[in-house]
């Protein structure tokens, strides 16, 4: 019986490798295995991928984070990831009083308070 490598590990490795491309600030890789879609995110530090993945129900660290989506299509997860990235940048560019509530907005508001 042929063994296949863990898709989650490969997805994380691909996300890491994408960070070696000149000018890339963050990478997001979506993969699927056994009806579970995995999203891996990496950053050089300028983009807080933890906030983005937490808004999708995942977690991690400022520069390394992930989320899992059981029984959801890769296309749906890709759309959710893109929307979460857009929301992250909208929240960063909005005045503090305009940051919308929710995991990403709350985390960004906390980060802003800590920087003051």
LUMMIPA-575974 format. One record per residue (C-alpha): x, y, z; residue in one letter; residue number from 1. Coordinates in Angstrom, 2 decimals, always signed. Example, Ala and Ser with C-alpha at 12.3 -4.5 7.8 and 13.67 -1.06 7.14 Angstrom:
+---------+---------+---------+----+-----+
:       u :       v :       w : aa :   i :
+---------+---------+---------+----+-----+
:  +12.30 :   -4.50 :   +7.80 :  A :   1 :
:  +13.67 :   -1.06 :   +7.14 :  S :   2 :
+---------+---------+---------+----+-----+
END
This chain:
+---------+---------+---------+----+-----+
:       u :       v :       w : aa :   i :
+---------+---------+---------+----+-----+
:   +0.00 :   +0.00 :   +0.00 :  X :   1 :
:   +1.37 :   +3.39 :   -1.04 :  X :   2 :
:   +1.76 :   +6.00 :   +1.68 :  X :   3 :
:   +0.99 :   +9.64 :   +0.94 :  X :   4 :
:   +2.66 :  +12.46 :   +2.84 :  X :   5 :
:   +0.53 :  +14.51 :   +5.21 :  X :   6 :
:   -1.14 :  +17.22 :   +3.11 :  X :   7 :
:   -1.19 :  +19.60 :   +6.10 :  X :   8 :
:   +2.59 :  +19.32 :   +6.39 :  X :   9 :
:   +3.06 :  +19.84 :   +2.65 :  X :  10 :
:   +0.72 :  +22.84 :   +2.69 :  X :  11 :
:   +2.71 :  +24.38 :   +5.54 :  X :  12 :
:   +5.97 :  +23.69 :   +3.69 :  X :  13 :
:   +4.61 :  +25.31 :   +0.52 :  X :  14 :
:   +3.53 :  +28.36 :   +2.55 :  X :  15 :
:   +7.05 :  +28.54 :   +3.99 :  X :  16 :
:   +8.65 :  +28.20 :   +0.56 :  X :  17 :
:   +6.47 :  +30.96 :   -0.91 :  X :  18 :
:   +7.94 :  +33.33 :   +1.67 :  X :  19 :
:  +11.32 :  +33.02 :   -0.08 :  X :  20 :
:   +9.98 :  +34.88 :   -3.13 :  X :  21 :
:  +11.24 :  +38.45 :   -3.20 :  X :  22 :
:   +8.52 :  +40.93 :   -2.21 :  X :  23 :
:   +6.09 :  +38.40 :   -0.73 :  X :  24 :
:   +4.78 :  +39.69 :   +2.62 :  X :  25 :
:   +2.48 :  +36.75 :   +3.42 :  X :  26 :
:   +1.47 :  +33.42 :   +1.93 :  X :  27 :
:   -1.74 :  +31.43 :   +2.22 :  X :  28 :
:   -2.05 :  +27.83 :   +1.05 :  X :  29 :
:   -5.32 :  +25.88 :   +0.94 :  X :  30 :
:   -5.24 :  +22.08 :   +0.68 :  X :  31 :
:   -7.68 :  +19.24 :   +1.16 :  X :  32 :
:   -7.56 :  +15.65 :   +2.42 :  X :  33 :
:  -10.32 :  +13.33 :   +3.65 :  X :  34 :
:  -13.08 :  +15.96 :   +3.47 :  X :  35 :
:  -11.11 :  +18.43 :   +5.59 :  X :  36 :
:   -9.73 :  +21.59 :   +4.02 :  X :  37 :
:   -6.62 :  +23.10 :   +5.64 :  X :  38 :
:   -5.41 :  +26.67 :   +5.29 :  X :  39 :
:   -1.81 :  +27.47 :   +6.23 :  X :  40 :
:   -0.57 :  +31.04 :   +6.50 :  X :  41 :
:   +2.91 :  +32.50 :   +6.87 :  X :  42 :
:   +4.28 :  +36.02 :   +7.08 :  X :  43 :
:   +7.56 :  +37.86 :   +7.50 :  X :  44 :
:   +6.00 :  +39.81 :  +10.40 :  X :  45 :
:   +4.41 :  +42.77 :   +8.66 :  X :  46 :
:   +1.13 :  +40.87 :   +8.19 :  X :  47 :
:   -0.39 :  +39.31 :  +11.31 :  X :  48 :
:   -1.59 :  +35.99 :   +9.90 :  X :  49 :
:   -2.75 :  +34.92 :  +13.37 :  X :  50 :
:   -5.48 :  +37.56 :  +13.30 :  X :  51 :
:   -6.57 :  +36.46 :   +9.82 :  X :  52 :
:   -6.68 :  +32.75 :  +10.69 :  X :  53 :
:   -8.42 :  +33.42 :  +14.03 :  X :  54 :
:  -11.18 :  +35.23 :  +12.15 :  X :  55 :
:  -11.73 :  +31.91 :  +10.33 :  X :  56 :
:  -11.79 :  +29.82 :  +13.51 :  X :  57 :
:   -8.12 :  +28.87 :  +13.46 :  X :  58 :
:   -5.14 :  +30.14 :  +15.36 :  X :  59 :
:   -1.40 :  +30.26 :  +15.63 :  X :  60 :
:   +1.21 :  +32.96 :  +15.95 :  X :  61 :
:   +1.85 :  +36.36 :  +14.40 :  X :  62 :
:   +3.95 :  +34.86 :  +11.58 :  X :  63 :
:   +2.57 :  +31.29 :  +11.41 :  X :  64 :
:   -1.06 :  +30.27 :  +11.65 :  X :  65 :
:   -3.63 :  +27.82 :  +10.27 :  X :  66 :
:   -7.28 :  +26.83 :  +10.22 :  X :  67 :
:   -9.20 :  +23.65 :   +9.40 :  X :  68 :
:  -12.57 :  +23.42 :   +7.68 :  X :  69 :
:  -14.35 :  +20.05 :   +7.81 :  X :  70 :
:  -16.91 :  +19.30 :   +5.09 :  X :  71 :
:  -16.31 :  +22.53 :   +3.16 :  X :  72 :
:  -15.07 :  +22.79 :   -0.42 :  X :  73 :
:  -11.63 :  +24.14 :   -1.28 :  X :  74 :
:  -13.33 :  +26.86 :   -3.34 :  X :  75 :
:  -15.42 :  +27.98 :   -0.36 :  X :  76 :
:  -12.38 :  +28.08 :   +1.92 :  X :  77 :
:  -10.39 :  +30.01 :   -0.67 :  X :  78 :
:  -13.20 :  +32.57 :   -0.81 :  X :  79 :
:  -13.32 :  +32.79 :   +3.00 :  X :  80 :
:   -9.54 :  +33.28 :   +3.19 :  X :  81 :
:   -9.60 :  +36.04 :   +0.57 :  X :  82 :
:  -12.48 :  +37.76 :   +2.39 :  X :  83 :
:  -10.61 :  +37.49 :   +5.72 :  X :  84 :
:   -7.49 :  +39.01 :   +4.15 :  X :  85 :
:   -9.57 :  +41.85 :   +2.69 :  X :  86 :
:  -11.24 :  +42.45 :   +6.08 :  X :  87 :
:   -7.82 :  +42.50 :   +7.78 :  X :  88 :
:   -6.53 :  +45.21 :   +5.44 :  X :  89 :
:   -9.77 :  +47.18 :   +5.66 :  X :  90 :
:   -9.52 :  +47.11 :   +9.47 :  X :  91 :
:   -5.86 :  +48.21 :   +9.33 :  X :  92 :
:   -6.74 :  +51.16 :   +7.11 :  X :  93 :
:   -9.84 :  +52.19 :   +9.06 :  X :  94 :
:   -9.74 :  +54.68 :  +11.94 :  X :  95 :
:   -9.91 :  +52.78 :  +15.29 :  X :  96 :
:  -13.56 :  +53.69 :  +15.81 :  X :  97 :
:  -14.39 :  +52.11 :  +12.42 :  X :  98 :
:  -12.87 :  +48.69 :  +13.20 :  X :  99 :
:  -15.70 :  +46.22 :  +13.08 :  X : 100 :
:  -16.29 :  +43.84 :  +15.98 :  X : 101 :
:  -15.36 :  +40.21 :  +15.58 :  X : 102 :
:  -12.18 :  +38.23 :  +16.14 :  X : 103 :
:  -10.08 :  +40.16 :  +13.61 :  X : 104 :
:  -11.39 :  +43.57 :  +14.64 :  X : 105 :
:  -11.01 :  +42.81 :  +18.35 :  X : 106 :
:   -7.46 :  +41.53 :  +17.90 :  X : 107 :
:   -6.48 :  +44.58 :  +15.84 :  X : 108 :
:   -8.00 :  +46.92 :  +18.43 :  X : 109 :
:   -6.01 :  +45.14 :  +21.18 :  X : 110 :
:   -2.81 :  +45.43 :  +19.15 :  X : 111 :
:   -3.39 :  +49.18 :  +18.67 :  X : 112 :
:   -3.95 :  +49.65 :  +22.43 :  X : 113 :
:   -0.76 :  +47.73 :  +23.22 :  X : 114 :
:   +1.24 :  +49.95 :  +20.84 :  X : 115 :
:   +0.04 :  +53.15 :  +22.57 :  X : 116 :
+---------+---------+---------+----+-----+
END
